[in-house]
């Protein structure tokens, strides 16, 4: 078995978190686009930012305490952050 999901985290035999990181970014991206609230121009930007920090960021960083981030990983996070703002 090459990789498997355990408690919402994708684990693999090489202790590589790249697959889990990509899955987290995809999940956070889906969450962002599912919530139509962020596209509403009548909602204050401050409120949108608070909700982003509580909903989207939690989805993105779930179980991130065990990650070892590379430059490529940080770049992926930055790209996602720019897309959401």
Order of alpha helices (4+ residues) and beta strands (2+ residues): beta-beta-alpha-alpha-alpha-alpha
